Structures are given as C-alpha cells and as structure tokens.
Amino acid sequence: MSSVRLVKTTTSNFENWPLLEVSLQDFIEIVDSFESELVFFGDLDYHKKEVYFFSYMNVFIYTNFVPVDSWEDFKNQYELMVKGGFNDVSKFTDALMYGIDNMKKYQDFIGSEVYSESDARYADPPDKKRIYAKYIDFANSGFKQLSDYEEASELNISEVADYYLFKSSEWYKTDYWNPPEHNDYLNFKDALQKGFTTKKEYERAKELGFLTAKTYKMFVESGLKTKDEFDYLLREFPPFMEKELKLIDQIKAEADVSFKESRYQESVRKDFLQIEKILNLAYVVMYKRKVEKEILYDEVLKDLKSRCGLEIQDVNEFNNCRRLRNRITHENYKVTEQETSKAKTYLEELGSLLRTFILTTVEVDFKTI
C-alpha cells in the first residue's frame, strides 16, 4: 500500500514558487517514482478547480483532478477515467456527478432532449443523478417524444401502447386549460376492459348501472325503458318461467286426473288456472315487462294474435271458458261432462300454442336481451 498522504492546504503557501503543470499520468508517475510522502491539494484561485501538487527542488508541480480521499483513490479514479474513454478532467468530473462512467454515454446524454429541457448543467448533484435516471428510463421506455413520456408519467400510465391508445381516443382531452387527468385514463381503461368502443355509450351505461358493453347493447336492442325491466327479463324471469312451467304441468296433470275421475268442476278450475298462468308468462314475453296488476286475458290473446301472429281460434271461446269457471266458483255450478270436455279441448290447444310461443320467443329474443 502506498505511503503517500494527501494533505489539504492553500496555494498561498506556495504562491512565490515556480509552477509546472503536468498531465495526470505524468503526475502519478512522478509522485510514485520520487516516492514522495506528501501530496497537497487545494484550489488555485485563477483555475477555480481542485489541484494536486507537490514540491520538487523549489518547483510547484501540479495537475487538475476530481476530489478524492486518498492517493490510492486518486489512481483508481484515473484508471476509471481512462477506461471510460475520457480525456478531459472537467467532462469526467461532470459525468461522475450524473453517475456516468463512459464518455460515449456522457456525450449521448448531453446531446439529449432530457439534458437540454431540464437545465441539467445548473442542477445540484442529487438532481443531476435524478435527471440522468430519467434520461435512461425515457431511452428504454419506447416513447416517441419526451413530452409523451412526461405526460404518461404524470398520468401514471406505465405501458407505452396504453398511452398512445388513450391519446388517440375521445377520452383524451386536448384543451390546454383542461388537460387530460388520471381519472380520464382510468375511465378509458375501464371502458376497454368492459368492451365499450365509445365514450358516450360507456358513460350512459355507467349512469344506468350496466357493467359491460355486452349487457348494455342487449338493453339498447331490447327497446326496454329501464334497467329494472331489463334485469327482470334477463335474470329473474327465465328461472321464474321454468319454475312456473313445471307448476303448470303439474296443474294440468291434476286436471286430467280430475276429468278421468269425473270431478268435472275441479277439472275445469285446474285447466283454466294453468291457462291463466301460461297467459301471465306470455304477457311478459310479448310486452317485455312484469305483470304488475290484474290483466285482461282476452286483450292479451287479441294482441298475441295481431302482434305476434299466433293462430288463436276464437277468443270468444276463451271468454266462454272463463264464464264457466266463474259459475263453478261462485255458483257451485254442476258442469256436465260434455261442457268440461269442450272447455278442456279448447284450453289444451290454447295452452300448447302459448307454450310453444313462450319457449321459442325466450330462446330467440331473450338470448339477445
């Protein structure tokens, strides 16, 4: 280990001595060859930089270099400078402040937009390292322009593709006084993830409470007025319908048993009850809304015939069956086998027709709701 020690001093102590400036390499070789024990360092007023010197035969031999703590550090820093391709101490000193140890990297950096836009030359040492870190990040980021990189950073957008996609979208605001915000980007990302292609659709769907573009599109195409109606038809009605159809089958089976056992009053009541239930389902399927009050079944039948093209035979016969049921219920009318058979035939044919309509319509239309 070298015995050379660095000693802090002032050049005024040697102001009357002759001065001899040498290169760094020569300075190192001279100091090591003469086995000098002391190397002084301080500032020369007219150089305005750190100098290292030692005296030999009343001559002040000096060189300029970066601040170091020991002679070994002095030589190590010199090797680092040579290895990095620097031939100018001031550039090497400046590069070290940025954390750069290569002349080519240093030249690329000082020629960059990051360097010029950030006034890096006048920055404090900690800020210089931050500026260079920004330069490296920008160089590796894939952004086309520094302004894009900086805006993406402000908006907290990490992906280059996301930023340019956002910038080309209607979510990106170009008004100088109303620049894009992070929430604009978050809404844009949310819209993409949910399948929306326009801001208008996304905002309208969000206002109504739809979570995906698919369900919102289904709502629009359904022609329904409210989300509650849509939710009922999409989520509540299908399982309710399946449950009701099973119950209708059960009621019809009970009606058939009653007829075979000559319990004609019960047979008519059961047959008409299953038609009422199936008409309630047909009402929802045709009008696409809930049954919220007592409905006029004969009017529903007329609309099914005129609007949906169902070949319903004689709506008046339906009213006759209803009157028959009412007489049984309110007057305990003793219906005959012939009357029961006639009503049963009509109601079974009507029930079969309505059931086919319901299942077909739900399969086709409700899949697109």
C-alpha positions in Angstrom: 0.0 0.0 0.0 1.3 3.5 -0.9 2.7 5.7 1.8 1.7 8.8 0.0 -0.6 11.0 2.0 -2.9 13.8 0.8 -2.8 17.0 2.8 -5.3 19.8 2.5 -3.6 23.2 2.2 -3.9 26.5 0.4 -1.8 27.5 -2.6 -1.0 30.9 -1.0 1.7 29.0 1.0 3.5 28.4 -2.3 2.5 31.5 -4.3 6.1 32.6 -4.9 7.2 29.2 -6.2 7.5 28.4 -9.9 4.5 26.5 -11.3 4.7 23.4 -13.6 1.5 21.8 -14.8 1.8 18.2 -15.9 -0.7 15.6 -17.1 -2.4 13.2 -14.7 -0.5 10.2 -16.0 2.8 12.1 -15.6 1.8 13.4 -12.2 1.1 9.8 -10.9 4.4 8.5 -12.4 6.4 11.4 -10.9 4.9 11.0 -7.4 5.4 7.3 -7.4 9.0 7.5 -8.8 10.1 10.1 -6.3 8.4 8.2 -3.5 7.0 11.5 -2.3 5.3 11.2 1.1 3.1 14.2 0.8 0.8 15.4 -2.0 -1.0 18.6 -1.2 -4.4 19.6 -2.7 -6.4 22.8 -2.7 -7.8 25.4 -5.1 -5.8 27.7 -7.4 -7.7 31.0 -7.4 -7.2 31.5 -11.1 -8.0 27.9 -12.0 -11.2 27.7 -10.0 -10.8 24.0 -9.7 -9.2 21.3 -7.5 -5.5 20.8 -8.0 -3.0 18.4 -6.6 0.7 19.4 -6.2 3.9 18.5 -4.6 7.2 20.4 -4.4 10.4 19.3 -6.0 13.6 21.4 -6.0 11.5 24.5 -5.2 9.2 23.8 -8.2 5.4 23.6 -7.7 4.4 20.6 -9.8 0.6 20.3 -10.1 -2.3 18.7 -12.0 -6.1 19.1 -12.0 -8.4 16.2 -11.0 -11.6 15.2 -9.2 -11.9 15.4 -5.4 -10.6 12.1 -3.7 -9.8 11.0 -0.2 -6.5 9.1 -0.7 -3.7 8.6 -3.1 -5.0 5.1 -4.0 -8.4 6.6 -4.7 -6.6 9.2 -6.9 -5.1 6.5 -9.0 -8.3 4.4 -9.1 -10.3 7.3 -10.3 -7.7 8.0 -13.0 -7.9 4.4 -14.2 -11.7 4.8 -14.3 -11.4 7.9 -16.4 -9.1 6.2 -18.9 -11.2 3.1 -19.1 -14.3 5.2 -19.7 -12.7 7.0 -22.6 -12.4 10.4 -21.1 -9.5 12.7 -22.0 -10.9 15.8 -20.3 -11.0 16.0 -16.5 -13.8 18.5 -16.5 -16.0 16.2 -18.5 -15.1 13.3 -16.4 -15.9 15.3 -13.3 -19.2 16.4 -14.7 -20.1 12.8 -15.8 -19.4 11.4 -12.3 -22.0 13.9 -10.9 -24.6 12.2 -13.1 -23.3 8.7 -12.3 -21.9 8.2 -15.8 -18.5 6.4 -16.2 -18.4 6.2 -20.0 -17.6 9.1 -22.4 -19.9 7.8 -25.2 -22.8 7.6 -22.7 -22.0 11.0 -21.4 -21.9 12.5 -25.0 -25.2 10.8 -25.8 -26.7 12.2 -22.6 -25.6 15.9 -23.0 -26.9 15.8 -26.6 -30.3 14.6 -25.5 -33.6 16.4 -25.1 -33.8 15.4 -21.5 -30.5 17.2 -20.8 -31.4 20.4 -22.6 -35.0 20.6 -21.3 -34.1 20.0 -17.7 -31.2 22.6 -17.4 -29.1 19.8 -16.1 -25.9 21.9 -16.2 -27.1 24.1 -13.4 -28.7 21.3 -11.3 -27.4 20.2 -7.8 -25.6 16.9 -7.7 -28.5 14.9 -6.3 -30.8 16.4 -9.1 -28.2 15.5 -11.7 -28.4 11.8 -10.9 -32.2 12.1 -11.0 -32.1 13.7 -14.4 -29.8 11.0 -15.8 -32.1 8.3 -14.3 -35.0 10.0 -16.2 -32.9 10.0 -19.4 -32.2 6.3 -19.1 -35.8 5.5 -18.3 -37.0 7.5 -21.3 -34.4 5.9 -23.6 -35.6 2.5 -22.6 -39.3 3.3 -22.5 -40.3 3.2 -26.1 -42.0 6.6 -26.1 -41.7 8.6 -29.3 -41.2 12.0 -27.7 -40.1 13.3 -24.3 -43.3 15.2 -23.9 -45.3 12.0 -24.3 -43.1 10.2 -21.7 -43.5 13.1 -19.2 -47.3 13.2 -19.7 -47.6 9.4 -19.4 -45.6 9.7 -16.1 -48.0 12.5 -14.8 -51.0 10.4 -15.8 -49.4 7.3 -14.1 -49.5 5.3 -17.4 -46.8 2.7 -17.4 -47.5 1.0 -20.8 -46.5 2.8 -24.0 -49.2 1.2 -26.0 -51.8 2.1 -23.4 -50.7 5.8 -23.5 -50.9 6.1 -27.3 -54.2 4.3 -27.5 -55.5 6.6 -24.8 -54.1 9.6 -26.6 -55.8 8.7 -29.8 -59.2 8.1 -28.1 -62.0 10.6 -27.3 -61.2 10.3 -23.6 -58.0 12.3 -24.2 -58.7 16.0 -23.8 -56.7 18.4 -26.0 -57.9 21.6 -24.3 -54.9 23.5 -22.9 -56.9 24.8 -20.0 -58.5 21.4 -19.4 -55.8 18.8 -19.9 -56.3 15.0 -19.5 -56.3 13.7 -16.0 -55.6 10.3 -14.4 -59.3 9.6 -14.0 -59.8 10.1 -17.7 -57.3 7.3 -18.3 -58.9 5.1 -15.7 -62.3 5.5 -17.3 -60.8 4.8 -20.7 -59.2 1.6 -19.4 -62.4 0.6 -17.7 -64.3 1.1 -20.9 -61.9 -1.0 -22.9 -62.0 -3.8 -20.4 -65.8 -3.8 -20.4 -65.9 -3.8 -24.2 -67.1 -0.2 -24.9 -66.0 1.5 -28.0 -67.4 5.0 -27.5 -67.3 7.3 -24.5 -71.0 8.2 -24.9 -72.1 4.5 -24.6 -69.7 4.0 -21.6 -71.0 7.0 -19.7 -74.6 6.2 -20.5 -74.2 2.6 -19.4 -72.3 3.6 -16.3 -75.2 6.1 -15.5 -77.7 3.3 -15.8 -75.6 0.8 -13.9 -74.6 -1.6 -16.6 -71.2 -3.3 -16.0 -70.3 -4.5 -19.5 -70.8 -3.3 -23.1 -72.5 -6.6 -23.9 -75.3 -6.2 -21.4 -75.7 -2.5 -22.3 -76.0 -3.4 -26.0 -78.5 -6.1 -25.2 -80.5 -3.5 -23.2 -80.5 -1.0 -26.1 -81.6 -3.6 -28.6 -84.4 -4.8 -26.3 -86.1 -1.5 -26.5 -86.8 -1.5 -22.8 -87.0 1.7 -20.9 -85.4 0.9 -17.6 -82.6 -1.3 -16.3 -85.1 -2.8 -13.8 -87.1 -4.1 -16.6 -84.0 -5.4 -18.3 -82.7 -7.1 -15.2 -86.1 -8.8 -14.6 -86.2 -10.2 -18.1 -82.5 -11.2 -18.2 -82.0 -12.6 -14.7 -85.3 -13.1 -12.9 -87.8 -14.1 -15.5 -86.0 -17.2 -17.1 -85.7 -19.1 -13.8 -89.2 -18.0 -12.8 -90.6 -19.2 -16.1 -89.0 -22.6 -15.7 -90.5 -22.9 -12.3 -93.9 -21.8 -13.5 -93.9 -24.2 -16.4 -93.3 -27.1 -14.1 -96.1 -25.9 -11.9 -98.4 -25.6 -15.0 -97.5 -29.1 -16.0 -98.4 -30.3 -12.5 -101.8 -28.4 -12.5 -102.6 -29.8 -16.0 -101.8 -33.3 -14.8 -104.1 -32.8 -11.8 -106.9 -31.5 -14.2 -106.5 -34.7 -16.3 -106.9 -36.9 -13.3 -109.9 -34.9 -12.1 -111.5 -35.4 -15.5 -110.9 -39.1 -15.6 -112.4 -39.4 -12.1 -115.5 -37.4 -13.3 -114.7 -34.5 -10.9 -115.6 -32.0 -13.7 -115.8 -28.9 -11.5 -112.2 -29.4 -10.3 -111.1 -30.3 -13.9 -112.4 -27.0 -15.3 -110.9 -25.0 -12.5 -107.5 -26.6 -12.9 -107.5 -26.3 -16.7 -108.4 -22.6 -16.5 -105.8 -22.0 -13.8 -103.0 -23.4 -15.9 -104.1 -21.2 -18.8 -104.1 -18.1 -16.6 -100.6 -18.9 -15.5 -99.3 -19.5 -19.0 -101.0 -16.3 -20.2 -99.1 -14.4 -17.5 -95.9 -15.8 -19.0 -97.0 -14.9 -22.5 -97.7 -11.4 -21.3 -94.1 -10.9 -20.1 -92.7 -12.4 -23.2 -94.8 -10.3 -25.6 -94.7 -6.9 -23.8 -91.3 -7.5 -22.1 -92.5 -6.2 -18.8 -93.6 -7.5 -15.5 -97.2 -8.4 -14.7 -97.8 -5.8 -12.1 -101.6 -5.7 -11.9 -104.6 -7.8 -13.0 -104.6 -8.2 -16.7 -107.4 -8.6 -19.3 -106.6 -12.0 -20.7 -108.9 -11.6 -23.7 -107.0 -8.4 -24.7 -103.7 -10.3 -24.3 -105.0 -13.0 -26.6 -106.0 -10.4 -29.2 -102.5 -8.8 -29.1 -100.9 -12.2 -29.3 -102.9 -12.8 -32.5 -102.4 -9.4 -34.1 -98.8 -8.6 -32.9 -97.2 -12.0 -32.8 -99.2 -13.8 -35.5 -100.5 -16.6 -33.2 -103.3 -18.6 -34.8 -105.6 -18.4 -31.8 -109.0 -19.8 -32.5 -112.0 -17.7 -31.4 -111.1 -15.5 -28.4 -114.8 -15.6 -27.6 -114.5 -19.3 -26.7 -111.9 -18.3 -24.1 -114.4 -16.0 -22.6 -117.0 -18.8 -22.5 -114.5 -21.0 -20.6 -113.9 -18.2 -18.1 -117.6 -17.7 -17.5 -117.9 -21.4 -17.0 -115.1 -21.4 -14.4 -116.7 -18.4 -12.7 -120.1 -20.1 -12.4 -118.4 -23.1 -10.9 -116.5 -21.0 -8.4 -119.3 -18.5 -7.4 -122.5 -20.6 -8.0 -121.2 -24.1 -7.5 -122.5 -24.9 -11.0 -122.6 -28.6 -11.7 -120.8 -28.7 -15.0 -121.5 -31.6 -17.4 -119.0 -34.0 -18.9 -119.8 -32.5 -22.4 -119.1 -28.9 -21.2 -116.0 -30.0 -19.4 -114.7 -31.9 -22.4 -115.3 -28.9 -24.8 -113.6 -26.5 -22.5 -110.7 -28.9 -21.9 -110.1 -29.4 -25.6 -110.0 -25.6 -26.3 -107.8 -24.8 -23.3 -105.3 -27.6 -24.0 -104.9 -26.5 -27.6 -104.5 -22.8 -26.5 -102.0 -23.9 -23.8 -99.9 -25.8 -26.2 -99.9 -22.9 -28.7 -98.9 -20.4 -25.9 -96.2 -22.7 -24.5 -94.5 -23.0 -27.9 -94.7 -19.3 -28.4 -93.1 -18.6 -25.0 -90.3 -21.1 -25.3 -89.4 -20.1 -28.9 -89.5 -16.4 -28.1 -87.4 -16.7 -25.0 -84.9 -18.8 -26.8 -84.5 -16.4 -29.7 -85.3 -12.9 -28.3 -84.2 -13.2 -24.7 -80.8 -14.5 -25.7 -80.2 -11.1 -27.2 -81.6 -9.1 -24.4 
